[in-house]
Amino acid sequence: MRFTRILTALIAAFTAVMLSFTMGSSAQAAPVADGPVATKVAKPKHTFTRLKADETRREGVFYVQARLTSNPGQRVWLRSWHRSTNRWRNVKSVITRSDTGGFKMTFAGRCGTRFRLYAAETASFARTEVYIGAITCS
């Protein structure tokens, strides 16, 4: 009985010492591992202003116009998604005006197609996708 108590006390002491060593080494290594992660800052998204999308006078032809005020002169893509393809595809691209960042695109599509604008990642802005809408047919 006495031997069992001594053995249990030794195992408990050994476990406590080993646990303190493992906790102490991970606490010392944490600032080194978190250093680069802590300095990384999330980039802001691009800014689309004056976004307007509608149908033109011609039936089945649509347009989108907006301004990319965050980074004028950059390329903007129009992407489409249809349930038959089940993925986003680049349909058209345009380079925005270098002074105002304005652009206008016309496009057409079949019923059920969804559209969005895409601006790629730059050194100071994250990639941005703005949903425009879908073509609905009655």
N, CA and C atoms as an extended XYZ file, in Angstrom:
414
Properties=species:S:1:pos:R:3:atomname:S:1:resname:S:1:resid:I:1 pbc="F F F"
N         0.826       -1.181        0.000 N   MET     1
C         0.000        0.000        0.000 CA  MET     1
C         0.874        1.250        0.000 C   MET     1
N         1.911        1.222        0.847 N   ARG     2
C         2.776        2.375        0.925 CA  ARG     2
C         3.546        2.547       -0.380 C   ARG     2
N         3.974        1.442       -0.979 N   PHE     3
C         4.704        1.478       -2.236 CA  PHE     3
C         3.850        2.089       -3.348 C   PHE     3
N         2.570        1.787       -3.358 N   THR     4
C         1.661        2.316       -4.372 CA  THR     4
C         1.539        3.834       -4.244 C   THR     4
N         1.462        4.338       -3.008 N   ARG     5
C         1.363        5.789       -2.793 CA  ARG     5
C         2.640        6.495       -3.257 C   ARG     5
N         3.774        5.909       -2.936 N   ILE     6
C         5.044        6.514       -3.339 CA  ILE     6
C         5.172        6.523       -4.863 C   ILE     6
N         4.812        5.421       -5.490 N   LEU     7
C         4.879        5.321       -6.953 CA  LEU     7
C         3.920        6.322       -7.621 C   LEU     7
N         2.727        6.464       -7.089 N   THR     8
C         1.756        7.424       -7.630 CA  THR     8
C         2.271        8.849       -7.469 C   THR     8
N         2.877        9.166       -6.318 N   ALA     9
C         3.420       10.507       -6.090 CA  ALA     9
C         4.572       10.799       -7.037 C   ALA     9
N         5.434        9.809       -7.285 N   LEU    10
C         6.541       10.005       -8.216 CA  LEU    10
C         6.042       10.220       -9.657 C   LEU    10
N         5.072        9.454      -10.066 N   ILE    11
C         4.510        9.609      -11.418 CA  ILE    11
C         3.847       10.978      -11.567 C   ILE    11
N         3.129       11.423      -10.529 N   ALA    12
C         2.488       12.734      -10.576 CA  ALA    12
C         3.526       13.846      -10.637 C   ALA    12
N         4.593       13.737       -9.852 N   ALA    13
C         5.654       14.751       -9.859 CA  ALA    13
C         6.353       14.771      -11.218 C   ALA    13
N         6.639       13.609      -11.770 N   PHE    14
C         7.287       13.517      -13.081 CA  PHE    14
C         6.410       14.130      -14.167 C   PHE    14
N         5.122       13.853      -14.119 N   THR    15
C         4.192       14.411      -15.106 CA  THR    15
C         4.113       15.926      -14.984 C   THR    15
N         4.085       16.436      -13.752 N   ALA    16
C         4.013       17.881      -13.546 CA  ALA    16
C         5.271       18.573      -14.068 C   ALA    16
N         6.426       17.969      -13.848 N   VAL    17
C         7.676       18.555      -14.333 CA  VAL    17
C         7.712       18.544      -15.856 C   VAL    17
N         7.331       17.450      -16.455 N   MET    18
C         7.331       17.359      -17.922 CA  MET    18
C         6.327       18.333      -18.534 C   MET    18
N         5.194       18.474      -17.896 N   LEU    19
C         4.184       19.402      -18.397 CA  LEU    19
C         4.674       20.841      -18.310 C   LEU    19
N         5.386       21.180      -17.234 N   SER    20
C         5.902       22.547      -17.106 CA  SER    20
C         6.987       22.820      -18.148 C   SER    20
N         7.798       21.804      -18.484 N   PHE    21
C         8.810       21.992      -19.522 CA  PHE    21
C         8.168       22.215      -20.888 C   PHE    21
N         7.154       21.443      -21.203 N   THR    22
C         6.519       21.598      -22.522 CA  THR    22
C         5.754       22.909      -22.613 C   THR    22
N         5.114       23.340      -21.539 N   MET    23
C         4.396       24.618      -21.555 CA  MET    23
C         5.370       25.779      -21.607 C   MET    23
N         6.464       25.680      -20.918 N   GLY    24
C         7.450       26.759      -20.908 CA  GLY    24
C         8.100       26.937      -22.266 C   GLY    24
N         8.420       25.863      -22.959 N   SER    25
C         9.074       25.988      -24.253 CA  SER    25
C         8.112       26.515      -25.310 C   SER    25
N         6.836       26.147      -25.233 N   SER    26
C         5.891       26.674      -26.223 CA  SER    26
C         5.579       28.140      -25.965 C   SER    26
N         5.609       28.575      -24.715 N   ALA    27
C         5.372       29.983      -24.408 CA  ALA    27
C         6.528       30.840      -24.903 C   ALA    27
N         7.754       30.313      -24.847 N   GLN    28
C         8.897       31.064      -25.338 CA  GLN    28
C         8.925       31.090      -26.855 C   GLN    28
N         8.454       30.053      -27.510 N   ALA    29
C         8.487       29.982      -28.967 CA  ALA    29
C         7.324       30.731      -29.601 C   ALA    29
N         6.284       31.048      -28.849 N   ALA    30
C         5.101       31.695      -29.415 CA  ALA    30
C         5.384       33.064      -30.021 C   ALA    30
N         6.129       33.981      -29.365 N   PRO    31
C         6.360       35.281      -29.996 CA  PRO    31
C         7.125       35.187      -31.313 C   PRO    31
N         8.034       34.234      -31.430 N   VAL    32
C         8.799       34.080      -32.667 CA  VAL    32
C         7.874       33.609      -33.789 C   VAL    32
N         6.980       32.664      -33.491 N   ALA    33
C         6.087       32.139      -34.518 CA  ALA    33
C         5.009       33.146      -34.897 C   ALA    33
N         4.544       33.968      -33.957 N   ASP    34
C         3.481       34.917      -34.236 CA  ASP    34
C         3.990       36.244      -34.790 C   ASP    34
N         5.299       36.446      -34.828 N   GLY    35
C         5.851       37.716      -35.277 CA  GLY    35
C         5.405       38.106      -36.680 C   GLY    35
N         5.688       37.300      -37.722 N   PRO    36
C         5.288       37.675      -39.072 CA  PRO    36
C         3.774       37.705      -39.253 C   PRO    36
N         3.065       36.848      -38.547 N   VAL    37
C         1.611       36.805      -38.681 CA  VAL    37
C         0.992       38.068      -38.095 C   VAL    37
N         1.551       38.564      -37.003 N   ALA    38
C         0.997       39.736      -36.335 CA  ALA    38
C         1.201       41.002      -37.162 C   ALA    38
N         2.255       41.056      -37.973 N   THR    39
C         2.522       42.252      -38.762 CA  THR    39
C         1.722       42.287      -40.059 C   THR    39
N         1.164       41.160      -40.489 N   LYS    40
C         0.399       41.119      -41.731 CA  LYS    40
C        -0.968       41.778      -41.514 C   LYS    40
N        -1.296       42.758      -42.365 N   VAL    41
C        -2.545       43.494      -42.244 CA  VAL    41
C        -3.407       43.175      -43.462 C   VAL    41
N        -4.698       43.003      -43.241 N   ALA    42
C        -5.611       42.714      -44.343 CA  ALA    42
C        -5.745       43.949      -45.230 C   ALA    42
N        -5.726       43.710      -46.541 N   LYS    43
C        -5.860       44.815      -47.488 CA  LYS    43
C        -7.324       45.207      -47.618 C   LYS    43
N        -7.604       46.491      -47.857 N   PRO    44
C        -8.993       46.895      -48.109 CA  PRO    44
C        -9.417       46.468      -49.509 C   PRO    44
N       -10.710       46.334      -49.716 N   LYS    45
C       -11.227       45.952      -51.028 CA  LYS    45
C       -11.324       47.175      -51.933 C   LYS    45
N       -11.374       46.919      -53.250 N   HIS    46
C       -11.574       47.999      -54.214 CA  HIS    46
C       -12.941       48.641      -53.986 C   HIS    46
N       -13.092       49.885      -54.435 N   THR    47
C       -14.333       50.618      -54.252 CA  THR    47
C       -14.984       50.891      -55.602 C   THR    47
N       -16.159       50.328      -55.817 N   PHE    48
C       -16.962       50.619      -56.997 CA  PHE    48
C       -18.026       51.636      -56.582 C   PHE    48
N       -18.061       52.785      -57.259 N   THR    49
C       -19.081       53.788      -56.968 CA  THR    49
C       -19.916       54.018      -58.213 C   THR    49
N       -21.061       54.617      -58.018 N   ARG    50
C       -21.999       54.928      -59.102 CA  ARG    50
C       -22.295       53.698      -59.964 C   ARG    50
N       -22.463       52.564      -59.316 N   LEU    51
C       -22.739       51.316      -60.018 CA  LEU    51
C       -24.179       51.320      -60.522 C   LEU    51
N       -24.334       51.106      -61.814 N   LYS    52
C       -25.660       51.112      -62.423 CA  LYS    52
C       -25.690       50.033      -63.490 C   LYS    52
N       -26.699       49.179      -63.430 N   ALA    53
C       -26.859       48.121      -64.425 CA  ALA    53
C       -28.320       48.065      -64.828 C   ALA    53
N       -28.564       47.971      -66.143 N   ASP    54
C       -29.941       47.980      -66.639 CA  ASP    54
C       -29.953       47.424      -68.058 C   ASP    54
N       -31.152       47.315      -68.610 N   GLU    55
C       -31.303       46.849      -69.987 CA  GLU    55
C       -31.261       48.057      -70.923 C   GLU    55
N       -30.641       47.879      -72.076 N   THR    56
C       -30.594       48.946      -73.065 CA  THR    56
C       -31.923       48.992      -73.817 C   THR    56
N       -31.982       49.858      -74.821 N   ARG    57
C       -33.210       49.942      -75.616 CA  ARG    57
C       -33.442       48.670      -76.423 C   ARG    57
N       -32.354       48.012      -76.761 N   ARG    58
C       -32.486       46.740      -77.488 CA  ARG    58
C       -32.830       45.631      -76.505 C   ARG    58
N       -33.781       44.828      -76.840 N   GLU    59
C       -34.232       43.759      -75.944 CA  GLU    59
C       -33.163       42.673      -75.832 C   GLU    59
N       -32.856       42.281      -74.620 N   GLY    60
C       -31.882       41.223      -74.386 CA  GLY    60
C       -30.448       41.703      -74.292 C   GLY    60
N       -30.213       42.986      -74.430 N   VAL    61
C       -28.870       43.550      -74.306 CA  VAL    61
C       -28.844       44.438      -73.065 C   VAL    61
N       -27.839       44.249      -72.223 N   PHE    62
C       -27.748       44.942      -70.944 CA  PHE    62
C       -26.458       45.741      -70.874 C   PHE    62
N       -26.386       46.659      -69.924 N   TYR    63
C       -25.159       47.426      -69.717 CA  TYR    63
C       -24.895       47.571      -68.230 C   TYR    63
N       -23.641       47.803      -67.926 N   VAL    64
C       -23.223       48.122      -66.561 CA  VAL    64
C       -22.222       49.266      -66.667 C   VAL    64
N       -22.388       50.240      -65.810 N   GLN    65
C       -21.424       51.340      -65.746 CA  GLN    65
C       -21.154       51.647      -64.284 C   GLN    65
N       -19.920       52.021      -64.012 N   ALA    66
C       -19.514       52.314      -62.635 CA  ALA    66
C       -18.184       53.047      -62.677 C   ALA    66
N       -17.686       53.347      -61.493 N   ARG    67
C       -16.364       53.934      -61.338 CA  ARG    67
C       -15.576       53.096      -60.345 C   ARG    67
N       -14.357       52.796      -60.706 N   LEU    68
C       -13.437       52.122      -59.797 CA  LEU    68
C       -12.552       53.208      -59.202 C   LEU    68
N       -13.005       53.798      -58.117 N   THR    69
C       -12.316       54.956      -57.551 CA  THR    69
C       -11.061       54.585      -56.785 C   THR    69
N       -10.940       53.344      -56.365 N   SER    70
C        -9.774       52.961      -55.566 CA  SER    70
C        -8.498       52.880      -56.400 C   SER    70
N        -8.604       52.504      -57.675 N   ASN    71
C        -7.413       52.334      -58.502 CA  ASN    71
C        -7.755       52.603      -59.963 C   ASN    71
N        -7.868       53.866      -60.385 N   PRO    72
C        -8.210       54.163      -61.775 CA  PRO    72
C        -7.154       53.643      -62.739 C   PRO    72
N        -7.589       53.288      -63.940 N   GLY    73
C        -6.676       52.762      -64.948 CA  GLY    73
C        -6.447       51.272      -64.847 C   GLY    73
N        -7.179       50.592      -63.992 N   GLN    74
C        -7.016       49.152      -63.818 CA  GLN    74
C        -8.048       48.402      -64.651 C   GLN    74
N        -7.735       47.162      -64.992 N   ARG    75
C        -8.657       46.320      -65.748 CA  ARG    75
C        -9.740       45.763      -64.831 C   ARG    75
N       -10.974       45.764      -65.335 N   VAL    76
C       -12.127       45.216      -64.615 CA  VAL    76
C       -12.753       44.156      -65.519 C   VAL    76
N       -13.091       43.007      -64.955 N   TRP    77
C       -13.693       41.921      -65.710 CA  TRP    77
C       -15.170       41.781      -65.385 C   TRP    77
N       -15.936       41.413      -66.374 N   LEU    78
C       -17.334       41.041      -66.191 CA  LEU    78
C       -17.369       39.525      -66.216 C   LEU    78
N       -17.879       38.921      -65.162 N   ARG    79
C       -17.939       37.461      -65.063 CA  ARG    79
C       -19.389       37.004      -65.099 C   ARG    79
N       -19.604       35.835      -65.682 N   SER    80
C       -20.956       35.277      -65.745 CA  SER    80
C       -20.952       33.872      -65.175 C   SER    80
N       -22.120       33.465      -64.679 N   TRP    81
C       -22.311       32.116      -64.144 CA  TRP    81
C       -23.662       31.629      -64.604 C   TRP    81
N       -23.685       30.419      -65.143 N   HIS    82
C       -24.944       29.807      -65.537 CA  HIS    82
C       -24.983       28.410      -64.953 C   HIS    82
N       -26.164       27.941      -64.638 N   ARG    83
C       -26.275       26.642      -63.972 CA  ARG    83
C       -25.769       25.494      -64.836 C   ARG    83
N       -25.734       25.664      -66.161 N   SER    84
C       -25.234       24.588      -67.008 CA  SER    84
C       -23.711       24.480      -66.939 C   SER    84
N       -23.020       25.610      -66.775 N   THR    85
C       -21.558       25.568      -66.670 CA  THR    85
C       -21.096       25.378      -65.233 C   THR    85
N       -21.872       25.875      -64.289 N   ASN    86
C       -21.624       25.714      -62.862 CA  ASN    86
C       -20.277       26.294      -62.422 C   ASN    86
N       -19.861       27.386      -63.059 N   ARG    87
C       -18.644       28.075      -62.640 CA  ARG    87
C       -18.668       29.502      -63.174 C   ARG    87
N       -17.868       30.366      -62.583 N   TRP    88
C       -17.763       31.753      -63.043 CA  TRP    88
C       -16.761       31.819      -64.184 C   TRP    88
N       -17.137       32.521      -65.262 N   ARG    89
C       -16.270       32.692      -66.427 CA  ARG    89
C       -16.135       34.171      -66.754 C   ARG    89
N       -14.948       34.563      -67.211 N   ASN    90
C       -14.741       35.932      -67.657 CA  ASN    90
C       -15.405       36.106      -69.020 C   ASN    90
N       -16.304       37.091      -69.124 N   VAL    91
C       -17.020       37.349      -70.364 CA  VAL    91
C       -16.379       38.503      -71.117 C   VAL    91
N       -16.116       39.584      -70.407 N   LYS    92
C       -15.574       40.790      -71.015 CA  LYS    92
C       -14.636       41.458      -70.035 C   LYS    92
N       -13.739       42.290      -70.569 N   SER    93
C       -12.897       43.094      -69.693 CA  SER    93
C       -12.729       44.466      -70.312 C   SER    93
N       -12.486       45.440      -69.468 N   VAL    94
C       -12.295       46.809      -69.915 CA  VAL    94
C       -11.311       47.467      -68.950 C   VAL    94
N       -10.498       48.383      -69.488 N   ILE    95
C        -9.593       49.148      -68.643 CA  ILE    95
C       -10.293       50.454      -68.290 C   ILE    95
N       -10.333       50.766      -67.015 N   THR    96
C       -11.036       51.964      -66.571 CA  THR    96
C       -10.263       53.214      -66.980 C   THR    96
N       -10.954       54.335      -67.029 N   ARG    97
C       -10.306       55.602      -67.367 CA  ARG    97
C        -9.283       55.957      -66.302 C   ARG    97
N        -8.148       56.463      -66.715 N   SER    98
C        -7.074       56.728      -65.760 CA  SER    98
C        -7.347       57.956      -64.893 C   SER    98
N        -8.225       58.860      -65.347 N   ASP    99
C        -8.479       60.050      -64.535 CA  ASP    99
C        -9.633       59.852      -63.551 C   ASP    99
N       -10.744       59.246      -63.998 N   THR   100
C       -11.909       59.085      -63.115 CA  THR   100
C       -12.137       57.653      -62.665 C   THR   100
N       -11.611       56.693      -63.400 N   GLY   101
C       -11.863       55.292      -63.083 CA  GLY   101
C       -13.180       54.796      -63.627 C   GLY   101
N       -13.848       55.592      -64.481 N   GLY   102
C       -15.147       55.205      -65.010 CA  GLY   102
C       -15.041       54.189      -66.133 C   GLY   102
N       -16.088       53.386      -66.297 N   PHE   103
C       -16.145       52.414      -67.386 CA  PHE   103
C       -17.602       52.075      -67.684 C   PHE   103
N       -17.817       51.525      -68.880 N   LYS   104
C       -19.144       51.076      -69.284 CA  LYS   104
C       -18.974       49.862      -70.176 C   LYS   104
N       -19.814       48.850      -69.960 N   MET   105
C       -19.786       47.623      -70.755 CA  MET   105
C       -21.197       47.249      -71.145 C   MET   105
N       -21.354       46.714      -72.341 N   THR   106
C       -22.631       46.123      -72.748 CA  THR   106
C       -22.422       44.623      -72.868 C   THR   106
N       -23.489       43.879      -72.587 N   PHE   107
C       -23.390       42.423      -72.642 CA  PHE   107
C       -24.774       41.831      -72.846 C   PHE   107
N       -24.795       40.576      -73.239 N   ALA   108
C       -26.037       39.831      -73.411 CA  ALA   108
C       -25.842       38.453      -72.799 C   ALA   108
N       -26.952       37.787      -72.536 N   GLY   109
C       -26.870       36.447      -71.959 CA  GLY   109
C       -28.205       35.757      -71.998 C   GLY   109
N       -28.184       34.479      -71.687 N   ARG   110
C       -29.436       33.726      -71.686 CA  ARG   110
C       -30.089       33.768      -70.311 C   ARG   110
N       -31.306       33.292      -70.256 N   CYS   111
C       -32.079       33.316      -69.006 CA  CYS   111
C       -31.371       32.509      -67.929 C   CYS   111
N       -31.360       33.051      -66.730 N   GLY   112
C       -30.750       32.369      -65.594 CA  GLY   112
C       -29.284       32.680      -65.407 C   GLY   112
N       -28.691       33.499      -66.254 N   THR   113
C       -27.273       33.831      -66.133 CA  THR   113
C       -27.097       34.940      -65.106 C   THR   113
N       -26.115       34.759      -64.241 N   ARG   114
C       -25.794       35.752      -63.220 CA  ARG   114
C       -24.519       36.471      -63.621 C   ARG   114
N       -24.396       37.730      -63.221 N   PHE   115
C       -23.232       38.525      -63.573 CA  PHE   115
C       -22.653       39.214      -62.350 C   PHE   115
N       -21.329       39.410      -62.388 N   ARG   116
C       -20.652       40.163      -61.348 CA  ARG   116
C       -19.405       40.828      -61.934 C   ARG   116
N       -18.944       41.873      -61.261 N   LEU   117
C       -17.725       42.577      -61.644 CA  LEU   117
C       -16.583       42.074      -60.782 C   LEU   117
N       -15.394       42.019      -61.378 N   TYR   118
C       -14.226       41.504      -60.675 CA  TYR   118
C       -13.054       42.449      -60.898 C   TYR   118
N       -12.419       42.901      -59.824 N   ALA   119
C       -11.186       43.687      -59.883 CA  ALA   119
C       -10.098       42.877      -59.194 C   ALA   119
N        -8.986       42.677      -59.883 N   ALA   120
C        -7.910       41.822      -59.378 CA  ALA   120
C        -7.176       42.482      -58.213 C   ALA   120
N        -6.433       41.661      -57.502 N   GLU   121
C        -5.649       42.136      -56.364 CA  GLU   121
C        -4.475       42.974      -56.850 C   GLU   121
N        -4.201       44.043      -56.143 N   THR   122
C        -3.039       44.881      -56.428 CA  THR   122
C        -2.162       44.935      -55.184 C   THR   122
N        -1.140       45.764      -55.229 N   ALA   123
C        -0.236       45.865      -54.084 CA  ALA   123
C        -0.927       46.443      -52.858 C   ALA   123
N        -1.932       47.299      -53.072 N   SER   124
C        -2.568       47.954      -51.927 CA  SER   124
C        -4.030       47.597      -51.731 C   SER   124
N        -4.646       46.825      -52.649 N   PHE   125
C        -6.054       46.460      -52.513 CA  PHE   125
C        -6.243       44.957      -52.738 C   PHE   125
N        -7.197       44.382      -52.026 N   ALA   126
C        -7.526       42.964      -52.179 CA  ALA   126
C        -8.445       42.775      -53.382 C   ALA   126
N        -8.530       41.545      -53.876 N   ARG   127
C        -9.427       41.289      -55.003 CA  ARG   127
C       -10.867       41.517      -54.552 C   ARG   127
N       -11.672       42.040      -55.488 N   THR   128
C       -13.029       42.430      -55.145 CA  THR   128
C       -13.990       41.912      -56.204 C   THR   128
N       -15.103       41.362      -55.743 N   GLU   129
C       -16.157       40.895      -56.639 CA  GLU   129
C       -17.470       41.514      -56.184 C   GLU   129
N       -18.157       42.162      -57.116 N   VAL   130
C       -19.421       42.828      -56.810 CA  VAL   130
C       -20.501       42.185      -57.670 C   VAL   130
N       -21.532       41.674      -57.033 N   TYR   131
C       -22.628       41.023      -57.733 CA  TYR   131
C       -23.507       42.089      -58.400 C   TYR   131
N       -23.805       41.891      -59.687 N   ILE   132
C       -24.628       42.851      -60.433 CA  ILE   132
C       -26.086       42.405      -60.448 C   ILE   132
N       -26.324       41.178      -60.879 N   GLY   133
C       -27.676       40.677      -60.950 CA  GLY   133
C       -27.766       39.484      -61.876 C   GLY   133
N       -28.987       39.062      -62.131 N   ALA   134
C       -29.233       37.898      -62.983 CA  ALA   134
C       -30.275       38.238      -64.040 C   ALA   134
N       -30.231       37.520      -65.151 N   ILE   135
C       -31.239       37.688      -66.205 CA  ILE   135
C       -32.386       36.738      -65.876 C   ILE   135
N       -33.556       37.306      -65.679 N   THR   136
C       -34.724       36.501      -65.383 CA  THR   136
C       -35.698       36.611      -66.560 C   THR   136
N       -36.272       35.507      -66.930 N   CYS   137
C       -37.234       35.476      -68.030 CA  CYS   137
C       -38.546       34.929      -67.504 C   CYS   137
N       -39.625       35.487      -68.008 N   SER   138
C       -40.938       35.036      -67.536 CA  SER   138
C       -41.528       34.003      -68.449 C   SER   138
